[in-house]
Amino acid sequence: MITSQKCSQKKIDYPVCRKEPVTETYFGMELTDDYRWLENAKDPEVLEWVDKENKFTDSWFDQEELAIKIKNLRADGETIIINQISKTEDGYIACIQENGVERVVELDRDFKQKKVLLSQYDIEKFTPHSLDVCKSDVHLCAYMGMVDGDNKVSYIISNFHTGEIIHKIHSVWFGEWANEKPWFYYTDTNYNPKTGKTVLRIQEYNVETNKTQTVYEEIGVAGLAKIYAPDQEYMLFEIWDDFSHWRYVSVNINTHEVHAFNQKAGELIYAGKIGKKIYFISKEKDNHGEVIALQMDQTVDQAEVIRKASNDSLNSGFVLGSKLYILAQKDVAAKLYRIDSKGETEIALPDPMGTASYVSGNEDEVILGFESFIMPKGYFTFDGKEMHVLYQPEYKKHENVIVEQKWAPSVEDGTMIPYFMVHRKDIKPDGQNPTIIYAYGGYNAGMAPWYQDMVIAVKPAEWAERGGIYVLASIRGGNEYGPSWHEGGMKLKKKNCYYDFIGVTEQLIQEKWTSSAKIAIDGCSNGGLLMSVLVTMRPDLFGCVIDSVPHTDMIRFTMDDNGPRYIAEYGNPMESKEMLEYMLSYSPYHNVKFTNYPATYIQTGELDNNVPPYHGKKFAASMQAHNQNTTPILLRVLAKGSHNRGRGDEYWKTVAEMQLFIEKSLGI
């Protein structure tokens, strides 16, 4: 193997990757792409180079040490991950992930397994993520999951009891059963790269007639639409113009009459329906959000304000016992409120610094998910009065670990950025503490306390017990403080995300909690873009980078299958010279230069159509060619990997490599 000690003595000989420059002109500016040929994933020469890169990455790790790491991770980490729970007459249905393999199971009332309904690849290339039983006919169900290589979900309409497949709905956005009819509604979009237009369609599949018809169509929408069934007469559709502005339309399932609640897209979140009133969280007047109510035939400008905005950021809602409940965050920590005629009541959650989510429910009882830095994700039933544990994995109590929340100024505009810091009580600010920093910063998706890092599978509390520091930064681009927090980190303000992360990192160093050589950072997808930008923007600031399924070429990404979706968040470099120059100023692939880079592990998957694998491949090839340091730039390409770290044995090997890479790079 090539050990970290050997790497420090001589420059690394990476697998040869030839250059084949392609030069194009945009707005009078010439851009040369040396590794365009790597975009053809099925080219035999590309496959040969990928094979050499994977073998080179294999050679960096001591295989005996890696095997021990995998064994220890599996022994410690094979807790059940539950992705979905819904209650039935006899018990529960859950989607369980164990050892990286997902299956939908039927459970009894004691939450013990009765029957496996569908496992990964029981249907060719299909991984189930959830199951929704038809509300009007319990013999019918819809499995939602991913087909390998797709970038959108698919639905399998089946007989719940026999497993017979009735209908397949391939690669769409969302689906939902009507309340009193065996009709399944789903949303789909088709993008025409020649016209640059996207067509959104809302489809109705009638199981009895086995026919599908379009009930609503719209041209020019960039991407998404969620679906709700608020009552027996209407279906409610959430149409996304981008990732923070959307519109709502209702469709009468009998007449197909369409009613728009808001003509202009805005931040409006469906919270539930009680009697004739439909409730939304509106963030149009205030970033934190107010609760409004209106009739099904009204528009938002006719709405009644039920709960005025406060210091809490309102995120979602649900109805229980004819009362409205709101899930919120106060400085990124979860809060739960009941709103009724008597006013507002806060409901206690298991940990003051945690993350709560609505999972499923009915008029009598709901299931909530909850986790924190010291508590693995558990599930609780709530009847409006008491909360009871439905499922809680066993876990070690970390009495010596504390969680602090701090703020650091962003390096460009001074905006104060919140971050959580998990560490042992007796840790000293001597500049020598191994530190992991995670952030995401995009798509209106906030980062909140979690029990396990989603990329490297490190558990912050256990990392802290070993003497390390774990940091989760809530940089701009997410929804932690409403729409302006998201909009402050998108399009022509995207670089704020990177300045925020640098601000947090520099404060940790200035306060002597750690030092550059002792810092590892990790992220995936948009967070992979974050990692890629940071390693090219400030290679001096980090000792190790874990860069999973990243966007790296911010000029070519518009040609990807999900190009319109990404343009809504990042902007279109072909739109104007201003946008092109701005995106080029941070595009990781275009900012690689001859310099000393920290140890970097780049991982992608051949079946990833969310962020195509060429992003990681091209970036790795350029990084290896330009790195003047003796630290390794490794590329791991998973042959069957999608937008993840792999599944089963492949998953455990990937996260074991990531953790070992961090430990070696930080000198642990």
ChimeraX attribute file (.defattr): number of C-alpha atoms within 10 A of each C-alpha:
attribute: neighborCount
match mode: 1-to-1
recipient: residues
	/A:1	12
	/A:2	15
	/A:3	13
	/A:4	18
	/A:5	11
	/A:6	13
	/A:7	15
	/A:8	13
	/A:9	10
	/A:10	11
	/A:11	14
	/A:12	18
	/A:13	10
	/A:14	16
	/A:15	17
	/A:16	12
	/A:17	19
	/A:18	12
	/A:19	14
	/A:20	13
	/A:21	13
	/A:22	12
	/A:23	11
	/A:24	11
	/A:25	9
	/A:26	12
	/A:27	12
	/A:28	8
	/A:29	10
	/A:30	9
	/A:31	15
	/A:32	13
	/A:33	16
	/A:34	16
	/A:35	19
	/A:36	16
	/A:37	18
	/A:38	25
	/A:39	15
	/A:40	13
	/A:41	17
	/A:42	10
	/A:43	12
	/A:44	10
	/A:45	14
	/A:46	17
	/A:47	14
	/A:48	11
	/A:49	19
	/A:50	22
	/A:51	16
	/A:52	17
	/A:53	23
	/A:54	17
	/A:55	14
	/A:56	19
	/A:57	21
	/A:58	18
	/A:59	13
	/A:60	17
	/A:61	18
	/A:62	13
	/A:63	12
	/A:64	9
	/A:65	12
	/A:66	17
	/A:67	15
	/A:68	12
	/A:69	19
	/A:70	21
	/A:71	15
	/A:72	12
	/A:73	18
	/A:74	15
	/A:75	10
	/A:76	9
	/A:77	17
	/A:78	13
	/A:79	15
	/A:80	14
	/A:81	17
	/A:82	21
	/A:83	16
	/A:84	18
	/A:85	25
	/A:86	20
	/A:87	19
	/A:88	14
	/A:89	7
	/A:90	10
	/A:91	16
	/A:92	19
	/A:93	26
	/A:94	23
	/A:95	24
	/A:96	22
	/A:97	22
	/A:98	16
	/A:99	18
	/A:100	18
	/A:101	17
	/A:102	24
	/A:103	22
	/A:104	26
	/A:105	21
	/A:106	22
	/A:107	20
	/A:108	16
	/A:109	13
	/A:110	10
	/A:111	14
	/A:112	13
	/A:113	15
	/A:114	13
	/A:115	12
	/A:116	14
	/A:117	18
	/A:118	22
	/A:119	19
	/A:120	19
	/A:121	15
	/A:122	12
	/A:123	13
	/A:124	9
	/A:125	11
	/A:126	20
	/A:127	24
	/A:128	27
	/A:129	23
	/A:130	24
	/A:131	25
	/A:132	20
	/A:133	21
	/A:134	22
	/A:135	16
	/A:136	14
	/A:137	14
	/A:138	14
	/A:139	14
	/A:140	23
	/A:141	25
	/A:142	26
	/A:143	22
	/A:144	21
	/A:145	21
	/A:146	21
	/A:147	22
	/A:148	19
	/A:149	18
	/A:150	18
	/A:151	21
	/A:152	17
	/A:153	20
	/A:154	24
	/A:155	26
	/A:156	21
	/A:157	25
	/A:158	20
	/A:159	17
	/A:160	20
	/A:161	11
	/A:162	10
	/A:163	14
	/A:164	12
	/A:165	15
	/A:166	14
	/A:167	14
	/A:168	13
	/A:169	15
	/A:170	16
	/A:171	18
	/A:172	19
	/A:173	19
	/A:174	21
	/A:175	26
	/A:176	20
	/A:177	25
	/A:178	23
	/A:179	20
	/A:180	13
	/A:181	17
	/A:182	19
	/A:183	22
	/A:184	20
	/A:185	25
	/A:186	22
	/A:187	26
	/A:188	20
	/A:189	22
	/A:190	15
	/A:191	20
	/A:192	11
	/A:193	14
	/A:194	6
	/A:195	7
	/A:196	11
	/A:197	15
	/A:198	18
	/A:199	16
	/A:200	22
	/A:201	19
	/A:202	21
	/A:203	18
	/A:204	22
	/A:205	20
	/A:206	15
	/A:207	17
	/A:208	9
	/A:209	8
	/A:210	10
	/A:211	10
	/A:212	14
	/A:213	12
	/A:214	14
	/A:215	17
	/A:216	17
	/A:217	13
	/A:218	12
	/A:219	13
	/A:220	13
	/A:221	20
	/A:222	25
	/A:223	25
	/A:224	21
	/A:225	25
	/A:226	16
	/A:227	22
	/A:228	20
	/A:229	18
	/A:230	17
	/A:231	15
	/A:232	12
	/A:233	16
	/A:234	22
	/A:235	22
	/A:236	21
	/A:237	25
	/A:238	19
	/A:239	22
	/A:240	22
	/A:241	20
	/A:242	21
	/A:243	22
	/A:244	22
	/A:245	17
	/A:246	20
	/A:247	20
	/A:248	25
	/A:249	19
	/A:250	23
	/A:251	19
	/A:252	15
	/A:253	18
	/A:254	8
	/A:255	10
	/A:256	14
	/A:257	12
	/A:258	16
	/A:259	17
	/A:260	18
	/A:261	20
	/A:262	16
	/A:263	13
	/A:264	11
	/A:265	16
	/A:266	19
	/A:267	20
	/A:268	24
	/A:269	22
	/A:270	22
	/A:271	21
	/A:272	24
	/A:273	22
	/A:274	16
	/A:275	8
	/A:276	11
	/A:277	16
	/A:278	18
	/A:279	26
	/A:280	25
	/A:281	26
	/A:282	25
	/A:283	23
	/A:284	16
	/A:285	10
	/A:286	15
	/A:287	22
	/A:288	26
	/A:289	28
	/A:290	22
	/A:291	25
	/A:292	22
	/A:293	25
	/A:294	20
	/A:295	17
	/A:296	17
	/A:297	11
	/A:298	16
	/A:299	16
	/A:300	18
	/A:301	9
	/A:302	12
	/A:303	18
	/A:304	13
	/A:305	16
	/A:306	17
	/A:307	16
	/A:308	12
	/A:309	19
	/A:310	13
	/A:311	13
	/A:312	22
	/A:313	26
	/A:314	30
	/A:315	24
	/A:316	18
	/A:317	23
	/A:318	23
	/A:319	22
	/A:320	19
	/A:321	13
	/A:322	14
	/A:323	16
	/A:324	20
	/A:325	23
	/A:326	23
	/A:327	21
	/A:328	25
	/A:329	24
	/A:330	16
	/A:331	17
	/A:332	24
	/A:333	20
	/A:334	26
	/A:335	23
	/A:336	19
	/A:337	17
	/A:338	20
	/A:339	16
	/A:340	14
	/A:341	7
	/A:342	7
	/A:343	9
	/A:344	14
	/A:345	12
	/A:346	12
	/A:347	14
	/A:348	12
	/A:349	15
	/A:350	14
	/A:351	16
	/A:352	11
	/A:353	25
	/A:354	23
	/A:355	26
	/A:356	26
	/A:357	18
	/A:358	16
	/A:359	17
	/A:360	16
	/A:361	19
	/A:362	14
	/A:363	12
	/A:364	12
	/A:365	17
	/A:366	22
	/A:367	23
	/A:368	20
	/A:369	22
	/A:370	23
	/A:371	24
	/A:372	25
	/A:373	28
	/A:374	26
	/A:375	23
	/A:376	20
	/A:377	22
	/A:378	19
	/A:379	24
	/A:380	18
	/A:381	19
	/A:382	18
	/A:383	16
	/A:384	16
	/A:385	6
	/A:386	10
	/A:387	19
	/A:388	11
	/A:389	12
	/A:390	16
	/A:391	16
	/A:392	16
	/A:393	12
	/A:394	10
	/A:395	10
	/A:396	10
	/A:397	10
	/A:398	15
	/A:399	11
	/A:400	12
	/A:401	21
	/A:402	16
	/A:403	20
	/A:404	11
	/A:405	16
	/A:406	13
	/A:407	16
	/A:408	21
	/A:409	19
	/A:410	24
	/A:411	17
	/A:412	13
	/A:413	10
	/A:414	12
	/A:415	17
	/A:416	16
	/A:417	18
	/A:418	21
	/A:419	25
	/A:420	21
	/A:421	22
	/A:422	25
	/A:423	27
	/A:424	21
	/A:425	14
	/A:426	10
	/A:427	15
	/A:428	14
	/A:429	14
	/A:430	12
	/A:431	17
	/A:432	18
	/A:433	22
	/A:434	26
	/A:435	29
	/A:436	23
	/A:437	21
	/A:438	23
	/A:439	29
	/A:440	28
	/A:441	30
	/A:442	29
	/A:443	22
	/A:444	24
	/A:445	17
	/A:446	22
	/A:447	21
	/A:448	24
	/A:449	24
	/A:450	21
	/A:451	21
	/A:452	21
	/A:453	18
	/A:454	16
	/A:455	19
	/A:456	21
	/A:457	16
	/A:458	20
	/A:459	18
	/A:460	28
	/A:461	29
	/A:462	22
	/A:463	19
	/A:464	24
	/A:465	18
	/A:466	12
	/A:467	19
	/A:468	23
	/A:469	24
	/A:470	27
	/A:471	23
	/A:472	23
	/A:473	28
	/A:474	30
	/A:475	32
	/A:476	35
	/A:477	30
	/A:478	27
	/A:479	28
	/A:480	30
	/A:481	24
	/A:482	24
	/A:483	23
	/A:484	19
	/A:485	21
	/A:486	27
	/A:487	22
	/A:488	20
	/A:489	25
	/A:490	24
	/A:491	19
	/A:492	16
	/A:493	15
	/A:494	23
	/A:495	21
	/A:496	22
	/A:497	25
	/A:498	25
	/A:499	22
	/A:500	29
	/A:501	28
	/A:502	21
	/A:503	22
	/A:504	27
	/A:505	24
	/A:506	20
	/A:507	16
	/A:508	21
	/A:509	19
	/A:510	13
	/A:511	12
	/A:512	15
	/A:513	20
	/A:514	24
	/A:515	22
	/A:516	22
	/A:517	20
	/A:518	25
	/A:519	26
	/A:520	26
	/A:521	23
	/A:522	27
	/A:523	25
	/A:524	28
	/A:525	21
	/A:526	21
	/A:527	22
	/A:528	25
	/A:529	29
	/A:530	29
	/A:531	31
	/A:532	32
	/A:533	23
	/A:534	22
	/A:535	26
	/A:536	22
	/A:537	19
	/A:538	13
	/A:539	18
	/A:540	15
	/A:541	21
	/A:542	22
	/A:543	25
	/A:544	29
	/A:545	30
	/A:546	24
	/A:547	28
	/A:548	29
	/A:549	30
	/A:550	29
	/A:551	29
	/A:552	30
	/A:553	24
	/A:554	24
	/A:555	17
	/A:556	13
	/A:557	20
	/A:558	20
	/A:559	10
	/A:560	15
	/A:561	17
	/A:562	19
	/A:563	20
	/A:564	25
	/A:565	21
	/A:566	23
	/A:567	17
	/A:568	19
	/A:569	22
	/A:570	21
	/A:571	22
	/A:572	20
	/A:573	22
	/A:574	14
	/A:575	10
	/A:576	13
	/A:577	14
	/A:578	13
	/A:579	17
	/A:580	20
	/A:581	14
	/A:582	18
	/A:583	23
	/A:584	18
	/A:585	15
	/A:586	23
	/A:587	22
	/A:588	26
	/A:589	25
	/A:590	20
	/A:591	20
	/A:592	22
	/A:593	15
	/A:594	14
	/A:595	14
	/A:596	15
	/A:597	28
	/A:598	26
	/A:599	25
	/A:600	30
	/A:601	22
	/A:602	24
	/A:603	26
	/A:604	30
	/A:605	26
	/A:606	19
	/A:607	22
	/A:608	22
	/A:609	18
	/A:610	20
	/A:611	26
	/A:612	26
	/A:613	27
	/A:614	25
	/A:615	23
	/A:616	29
	/A:617	28
	/A:618	21
	/A:619	24
	/A:620	24
	/A:621	25
	/A:622	20
	/A:623	25
	/A:624	24
	/A:625	18
	/A:626	15
	/A:627	20
	/A:628	15
	/A:629	19
	/A:630	19
	/A:631	24
	/A:632	28
	/A:633	22
	/A:634	24
	/A:635	26
	/A:636	24
	/A:637	24
	/A:638	23
	/A:639	15
	/A:640	15
	/A:641	22
	/A:642	26
	/A:643	24
	/A:644	19
	/A:645	26
	/A:646	22
	/A:647	20
	/A:648	14
	/A:649	13
	/A:650	17
	/A:651	19
	/A:652	25
	/A:653	20
	/A:654	21
	/A:655	21
	/A:656	25
	/A:657	23
	/A:658	24
	/A:659	19
	/A:660	18
	/A:661	24
	/A:662	28
	/A:663	15
	/A:664	15
	/A:665	22
	/A:666	21
	/A:667	12
	/A:668	10
